[in-house]
Structure formats: C-alpha cells, structure tokens
Amino acid sequence: MTVFTSPYPTVRPEQQHSGGVFDFTLTSANPHFRPEKVALVDALTGKQLTYGELAKESLRFADGLTRVAKLQRGQSVLLFSPNSILYPVFLFAGQAAGLVVSTANSSYLPDELAHAIHLADAGIVLASADALDVAQKACKEAKLPTDRVYVVPGADGKLPSPLPHGMKSYETLRGSDSFKPVVPSLEQAKKDLAYLPFSSGTTGKAKGVALSAHNITTCVLQTRSQGGLFSQVDTVLSVLPMYHIFGLVVMLHLTFYNGGTCVVLPKFDLVKALESVQKFKCTTALVVPPIALALAKHPIVDKFDLTSLRYILCGAAPLSADLEKALYDRLKGRTRVFQGLGMTETTSVAMLPPDNKGKPGYVGQLLSTMEARLVSPEGEDVPPGQAGELWLRGPNILLAYHKNKKATRETLTSDGWLMTGDVCERDDEGFYRVVERTKDLIKYKGFQVAPAEYARVLVEGVLLTCPLVADCAVIGVYSEEQATELPRAYIVPNPEHAKSPTLLKDVAAYVAEKLAPHKRLRGGVVVLEAIPKSPSGKILRKDLRVLAAQEKQGKAKL
C-alpha cells in the first residue's frame, strides 16, 4: 500500500479542541476572539454584528430553542434560508444548545425539502419569508406541524404580515443571553452529530453528511496550519451559500476563528459583489467556477476598484488552468488566484496550495494530518505518475451518511478511507491534479475523455478559451450507429456571436484544432441560454443527459 502524507505540521492532540463549535469560536477559548471586532456586515443595508453581539444573539436563540421550541440535546433544527447576517446566529445557537444543525439548500423544491426534513428528523424549521409556500408544502409532506416552522426575514429583511396560519416569527425564540452553552467532552465532540449538511445531490436524492464538532474544529485548525493566507484576518466577500460546506466551514467558521469579517450578500449578483469588494475593501473572495468565469470575462469588472483583493480561492467544482490564468490576468496580477479540493464528506477542504506557491490547474497539497492513496479500478495502488481514484483519510472525514448504511459502506472502507470518486494525478512535489469524476468519463471507442479536466488538453477547458463561448458543459451521448459514446458540447455563446450562422461549426472546429481526434465534438454542439448548475457551481450533467434523451426523441425545448 502506497500512502501519501501531508507536508504540513500535524495538528497535535493538545491543539485539538475538547469542546464544541460555539466554545471553540465565540469565547475566550479562541485566542483570536475580540468582542468589539466586526464579524458580519450586510452588504445591502450596511448593518453590522460584532463578535460580542454574534455571541450574545447566539446564546439568546439557544435559550429559545431549548426553552420555547423545547428542543433537547441531540435533536435537530433545519435552516432553510439564503445568506443573511442572521444565518450564523442560528448556526451557533444550535451548537450552543447542543443541537444538530441541518443546512438545507435554499432553492429546494417542496419534495426535496420534505426529504431533508424527514432525513434530519427536524424538530423545527427556520424558513425564509421568501419560501414559505415551499416550506408549507414540504412540512405537509413530511408530516411536520406548521407550528414547528419559525419564519426568518426574506431578502428585504422583513417578515410577512400576517404570518401564514400556524407559523411563528423567529423573534419568539429570542431568550436570555445568560444561557450557558453546552460544552461537550472531546469524546462527545468526536462521535456526536453536530452538523448535517447535504451532499449536492447531482445524482439521486441528496444524502445527509454526518459531521461532528471535532470534524469542524479540526478542519479549521488543519487549514490554518498551512499558514499565510489561511490564518490571516481577512474581510471576506461572502456570496457562497452558507448552507454549502465550502461556505459553512471556510467562509464562516475559518473566518470567524481567525477574527475576520464576512461581507454578506444573500446570493451572487455580479454588480453587487463588485460594489461590495470596492466599498468594504474585501481582501478575500471565495468563489465557484461560474463566479470566476464572470469575473474573468464580463466587461463590467473593469469599472470597479478591486485592488484590495489579495486572493481568490475557487472550490466546489473544477476550474480549468486557462480560466484560472485568465482571471489572474484580468486582475492584472495583483490578486492571487488558486483552487483547492474538498467535498462535504471531508468537512470542506482536503487540499490547498501552499501560501507562497501555486500551480495552475492543480488543487494543491494534502492538508495537515491527512493521508491519501491513488487507487486503480481493481483496488490496487497505481504506479507513480499514473492517475487513480483519490482515497482520503484523516480527522476531517465524515462520521457516516446519516441513516444510510448502504451509502456509507460504498464510500467508507473498514479502515477509514473515503473513496472520493475523483480521479487524480500526483506530481513529485505532492501537488494533485484532478482528472475527472469517475462517473463522468466519456468512453469513445475505447478512449476515455474527461469532459472537465483542468489541463488545456481537455474539452471544457479548451471550450472556455474559445472567444465564441461564454460558458459550456460536455457530456457523452450514445450513438447506436457507431456503438460508442460521442462528446457533445452544450454552450452559452458570447452575445456578440450568438446569431452567427456558422457558430456551431466554428466552435467544433476550434476544439478540433486543439485536441486529439477522439476528443472532438462528434456528438455535436448545442446552444443553451444557461448551463444547468447547482447553487455551488457544479454542472448538473444529469439534467443535460435528460435533455439529450429528449433531443433524441424530438421533445427537447431549447
């Protein structure tokens, strides 16, 4: 067995926090805690919360969750809301009360939310005023009484009046800030469920990912151990969904532990994001590839002063080396642009580049206290220099898939290895490059074509360098005539080329000039208004496969 280790200092047992997430972050147990420092800013209204106010508000709602909502330690509260400066209050309130906090995608439809409520055994739901119809239908389906729904402000910061029948205002949960937070022992912090985010659900129903307090606090310390960029006091543009693991851990928990400030937008809007960076002098932006693409290509970017940005970290989905370089050049080399690797199952981050060195197209090196293997489809470690499925082990690996033993057995080995599904290569310096997800490989006449590999030689990375293309995705479509899969591109054209009569031919020719014959777009080029993506930025290839099947039957609506 070939096991690779991290080059960074190990998080030692004496560094590992013995208490819970609230104690670790918002008390004097955190050496970086400063009550007077601003923790959160609402980018639209300018309203602020200091760390002292964040701690007190969290304790007030912890009191209400236990005394008013009558939730007991180990029960769960489900958050169904877009970003706001209240969202972290509810996160830390649940942790202070010893509850399980489940973070649902704010764009869920009723059946998806009902699944989340049922899976989490939610005792109450904190639902945004903007999505109460969805919440009502979901609660009915999940058989959760509507009086267990507490309404939080919508995007306009207001509550509806009157509230829907049976529902209550979140304000009824505000109690006393003298509430004494639950502080679990180290043993409890390691084994008890603290957060229940959901997998992205790009295939099938979303799975609940069971994470402990120890997973969260150790991941923060692992990330900080890389030093430099990851341990500084930053002002962070906070547009990533807070329910998503990247936003939850890196954008919120790491920033709060470091004593930084989150400038919060309810969702990504390019102009508002640019205005926020300029107005609040954001030093860091955590983004996903669609945001990186907008920053690299949209002409309006040049109208704003972005010189405060020290670095942009991209995660959650692949970023091509070409797009990474294009964004770096767009920002005139003042801002470091890089990407990492992580997933919900690794409590967000698993790999990052070092503070002083990056390689375009690579996701960096293993975090502190982590191990990795590269494994062949036959279960053997691959020879040096070859690609294999990435297996990971460390203190930030999930406990299990909640109430899903089958999925847990299929993903976690008996000796603690997480089989990620990412096919990776490792160079001599311990930098990793993702080739592709195992399930997304296109097989053309015996050749394997990875649609989203980071290197220039792969299809999506090449398409994004094409001046005719604003966005794209590639899947394989089966041809009965040739008895093989053929690469097909779905593109969003740049507006100035959208009506070109030779657009599809020109795009295919562009790819043919740059790639080997088996990677050419023999399955065609199709124009869409937008590429289907999850809120975290992952391409929803399952939706494209459905569209391809409809096209084949002549039923597609493009």
N, C-alpha and C positions, 0 to 999 in steps of 0.2 A: 504494500500500500504506500502510495506517494502522497504525503500530507504536507501542504504548504502552510506556513505561518506568517503572521503579520510582522513587519519590520518595526512596529511602534511599541513603546513601553506598555507592558501588561498592566491592566487595571488590577491592582493588588487587592486582596481580601480586606485590608484595613481601609481602602478607599471606597469600598462598596457600601452604599448607604443602608443602614439597618431599618430605616423607617419607610414611610410611604411617599408618594409623589408630592403631596402638599408639603409635608415636613421638609423634604429634600429641596424644594424650590422656593417656598414663600415664608421661610422662617430663618432665624439666625443660624440654623444648621447649614444653610447655604452661605459660604463665605463671601459671595458676591451680592447678597441681598441688601438693597438700600431702599428703605421705605419711601423716601422722598423722590426717588428716581421715577420718571415716566415709563410705564410699562406698555401702555396701549394708547394709540391715537386713532380716532375715527377720521379717516381721510376726507370724508364728505362733509362732516359737521365741525371738525376740529376738537370735539370732546375728548378729554383725556382721562386716564386712570393711572394713578401712581401705583407702585408696588404695594405700598401700605394700604391703599384703597382696594386694590385687587385682592389682597389677603383678607381684609375685613369683609368685603362683599362676599367672598367665597365662604367665609365662616357663617355669615348671615344666612346664606342659602343652604348651607349644610345643616344648619339648625332647622330650617323649614322643611327640608327633605325628610328629616327624621321625625320632627315633631308634628308637622302639618300633614305632609304626604304619608307619614307613618312607614317610611321605608326602613328596613332593618339591614344591618351589615351583611354584605354579600348579595343583596337584591340589586336590581339594575334600573338605571334611568336612561332613556333613549333620547338623544338630541337629534332633532330634525329641523335644521335651520341653516341658512347660509352664514357666511362670516359676519361677525359683529364684535364689538368690544365686550359684549356680554358673554359670548361663547366661551372664552377661557374661564370666566367666573363660574359657569356651570360645570366645566371640566374639573376645576379644583374643588368646587363644592362637593361634587360626588366623591372625589378622592378623600377629602377631609372627613366625609361621613362614612368612609369605609364601604362605599357602594361600587358597583360595576358601572362604568360609563360606556354606553354603546353609541357610536357615532355613525348615523345613517346619512347616506348620500342625499343632499337637499333637493336633488332633481328626481328622486324616486317617484314612480307612479304608485297608485294605491296597492296593487298586488305585491310590488317589490317592498314597499314599506310594511305591509302586513307580514310578509315573510321575515323581515328584520325584527319586528315587534315580537313575533312568535319565537324566533330563534333566540332572542335575547331574554325571553321571559320578562319583558319590560314591565316594571311596576307602575311607572308613569312615562308619559311622553312630553317633552318640551318641544312644542311645534311652532314654527314661524307663522305669523299672521298672514303671510303671503301664500301659505299652502294648507290652509285649514280644510279645504274641500278634500284634498288628498288624505289628510290626517283622519278626517271623519270616516271616509270610506275604508281606509286601512284598518282603523280601530274596530269598525263593524265587522270586517272580515276576520280580524284576529281575535274578536270577542273581548276586546278591552273596553270597559265602560268609558264614555266620553268625559265623565267627571275625573278621569285619570289623565286628561290632557290639559296641560298648562300652556297658555299662549304667550309667546315671546314676541317682541316687536318685529315688524317686517322691515323691508328695505328703507321705508320712510321713517323708521324709528317710532312708529305709532302702533297702538292696539286698535282693533275694530271695536266699534260701539254700536249696539251691544255685542257681546261675545256670543258665538254660537251656543245653542242650548246645551247646558251641562258643563261646558268648558270653563276654566278659571284663568285668571290672569296670573302670570309668573310672579307678580308682586305679592300675591298671597303667601308665597313661600319665603319671603324675606323675614328672617327672625333676628336673633341676637348675635352680635359679633363676639360674645364671650363664650361661644360654643368651643368646646375642647376637641380638637381634631383627633381622629383615630390614628394611632401610630403603630403600625404592625411590626412585629418582630422580623428579623431578617429571614427566618424560616417561612413566616407567613407571606412576606413580601415576595419570596421566590416562588411559592406554589399557588397563591390565591389569585384569582382573576381580578384584574383592576380595570383594564380597558377591553372593549370588544368592538374593534373596527371591523369592517367587512372587506373581503377581497373584492377586486374590481368587478368581478362577475362578467368578464368579456365572453366567457363560455358558461352556459347554465346559470343556476341561481348562485348569488353571492354566498360565500362561506364566512362564518364568523371566526375571526382570528383571535384566539385567547392569548392575551398578553398580561403579564404580571407587572406589579410596581417595579420589581427588580429588573425586568426587561427594559422598562422605560429609563430608569435612573442609570443603569449600567450603559445603555446605548448612548446617553448623553455624555457620560464620562469617557466612553470609548472614542466618541467623535472629538471631544476636547483633547484627547491625548495626542492627536495629530498636531496640535499646537497652531500657532499663527492665526490663519483666517478663521479657524473654527473655535477659538477661545477668546475672541475679542468682543468688546462692547460695540454692537452694531445697531444701526437703525435700519430695520428690515422692511422692505416693501412686501406686505402680506396679502397677496392675491390668491395664493394657493388655497383650495378648500381646506378648512380646518378639520373637517371630518376625515380627510385623506391622511394616510400615515405620514407622508412627506411633510404636509402642513402641520399635523399634530405634533410630531416629535422634533423635527429640525427647525421649522418656522416658529413654533411656540415654545416647547419645553427647553430646547437648547438655548434659544434667545433669552428666555426668562432666567435660566440658570446663570447665563453669562451677565445678566443685568442690562440687556439691550432693550430696544423699543420696537414694537410692532406697529407699523402704519397700515391700518386695516381698510381694505375695500371689500364690499360684500361679494363681488365677483370680478373677473377680469374684464376691464374695459381699457383699451389701449390708451386713449386720450387721458382718462382719469389716472391711469397708472403712471403715465409720463408726467402729468401735472403733480402727482404725489411725490415722485422722485425729486422733481425740481423744487417744490415748495418745502418739503420736510427734510431735504438733503439726505435721502436714503443712501446708505453705504453698501447695502446688500440687496440683491433681488434673487429670490428663489423662484424658478420658473419651470415650466414644462415645455416640450418642443414647440407646440403651436404658439406660445408666447415668444419663444426665441425666434421663431420664423417671422412673426410680426415685427419684432424689434430689428431684425436684420434686413427686412425688405420694404416695410411701409415708409413712404416718403415723409410722413408727418413727424417721424422720430427726430429729424434734423431740426425741427423748430423748438426743441426743448433742451435745457441745460441738464445734462446727465453726468457732469464731471464729478459729482460726489460719489458715484458708484465705484467701489473698489473691486467688487467681484460679483459675478452672476453664476449661480450654481443651478444646473439643469438636472432634473431627475424625473422619475416615474415612467419614462418611455425613452426610446432611443433618440439620440441626437447625432446626426452624421458629422463626420470630421469637417466636411465642406461647410455645413451650416454653422458649426462651431467657429470656424475661421472667419466666415462671412460676418458673423455678429461681432467678433473681436475687431475686425477691420472697420466695421460700421461705427464702432465706438472709439475709433482712432487709436486703438492700442492702449487706451488709458485704463480699461476695465478688464480684469482677468475673467475669462470665460472658460468654464470647465464643467464636467459632469461627473456624477457618481453612480453607483449601483445600489439599489435597495429594493425592498418589497415589504408588504405588510407583514409577511412571515418572519422578516429579520428586524422587526421593530423600526423600520425605515432603512437606515443606512447600513451597508455592509462593506462598501469600498468607496474610497475617496482618494484623489491625488494628494501628494504632499504639498505643504504650504508653498514651497519655492519651485515646484516643477510640475509641469503637466505635459501630456501628450495628446494632441487632438485625436479624437476617436476612441481613446482609452478611458476607462472608468476609474482608473487609479489602482491603489493597492489595498490589501485587506486591512480593515480596521483592527485596532488593538484587540488582543485576546481572542482573535478569530482564527479558524483553520479552514482550509479549502482543499478540495480534490477536483480533478477533471476526469470524468468517467465516460467510458465508451457505452454504446447501447447494450453491450453484453455485460456491463457491470464491472469492467476492468479499468484500471487507471491507464490513461492514454500515454504514449511515449512523449518525451519532451518536444515542445514545438508544435504539437498537434492540438486540435480543438476537441473538447469534450464537454459533457454536461457538467455544470458547476454544482458541486455539493458543498454546503457550508455547515460549520458547527461553531457554537460559541454561546456566551451568556445572553445574547440578544435574540436567540431563536425562539419562536413561539412555543407556548406550552402545548397547544393542540389546536385542531379545528373544533370549535365548540359544538358539542352534540353531534359529531360526525366522525365516528371511529374509522369508517372506511377511508375517508379522505386523509385522515391522519396517518393511517397505515401506508397509504400510497405515496405519501410525501415525506414522512419522517422514518428513518431507519431505526432499528432497535438500539443502535449505539449513538443516536443523536444527530445524524447527518440529515440536513434539509436538502432534498433534491429539488433544485430551483427551477429546472426546465430551461434555463439559459445555457446555450452552447457558447463556450468561451475559449479564448486562447490566452496564454500567459507568456510574457517575454522574460528575458534574463534578469531584468530589474524588478520583477514581481508586479508589473503592470498588467492589467487584464483588459481584454477587448472582447466585447460581446459579438458573437457571430449572428445568432438569432435565437428565437424561441424554438424549441424542438417541434412544437406542433404547427409552426408557421412556415416550415421549409416547403418550397415548391420543388417537386421532383419532375424534371423534364428529361425524358429518355435516359434515365439512369443518373443524370446530373442532379445535384442539389443546388437550388437557387434560393438564397436567403433574401427576402424582399427588403429588410430594413437593416442590413448590416451597416456598421458605422463607416467602413472603409469606402474609398472612392469607387472601388470595383463593383459595388453592389447597387441594385436598381434604384431604390428610393433615394439613396444619397446622390446618385447621378441626376435623377429627375429634378431634385431640388436645386441643382446648379443650372438647370435649363432656364433661360430668360423668358420662355413662354409659359412657365409653370409657377403658380403661387403656392400650391400645396398638392400633395399626392399620397396615394397608397397603392400597394401592389399585392395581388393575391394570385393564386394559381387556379385556373379554370380547366376542367377536364374536357379533352377532345376525344370523342369516340372514334373519329376518323383516324387520328394519329395514335390513339390508345396511350395518351400521356397527358400530364398537366402542362398548361402553357401560361407563362407570366402575362398577366393583364394589369395595366395601369389605369387607375381612376385618378383624374386630375381636376384641380380647380385652376383654370387658366388665369394668367395675369390679365387684368381688364383690357389693356390696350391690344391684346392678341385674341380676345375671346371670340371675335367674329371672323377670324381668319379662315378662309375656305380650306386652307391646307394645314390647319392646326394639328389634327391628329396624325397626319402623315409626317409632319415636321418633328413632332415630339418623338415618334417611333424612330425616325431617322437619327435624331440626336442620341438616343440610347444606343442604337446600333453602331454608331461611330465610336462609342466609348467602352462597350462591353463585349465580352466573348459571345459567340453565336448562341450558346444555349441560354443566355440571359436576356436575349432580345424579346421585345414585347409582341410575341407571336399570338398572344391571346387578345390583342387589340388595345386601344386606348379609348376610354370613356370619360366624357365630361360630366362633372357634378357641380352643384352650387357650393357644396361643402363636403369635406371628408368626415364621415361619422366617427366621433371620438368620445371617449368617456370624459367626465369633468377633469380627470387627472392628466388628460392628454394622450391616453393610449388609443391607437387606432382600433376601431371596432370591426375587425376583419370578419367577424361572424355576420354583421349587417351587410357587408359587401358580398359575402358568399350568398346570402339570401337574395340580394339584388341581382347577382349573376344568374342565379337559378330562375328568377323572374324574367330576366332578359332572354334566357334560353326558351322560355315558354311564351315570350312575346307579351308579358304582362307588366314589365317594369315601367315605372313613372320616373323619368329622369328630370 
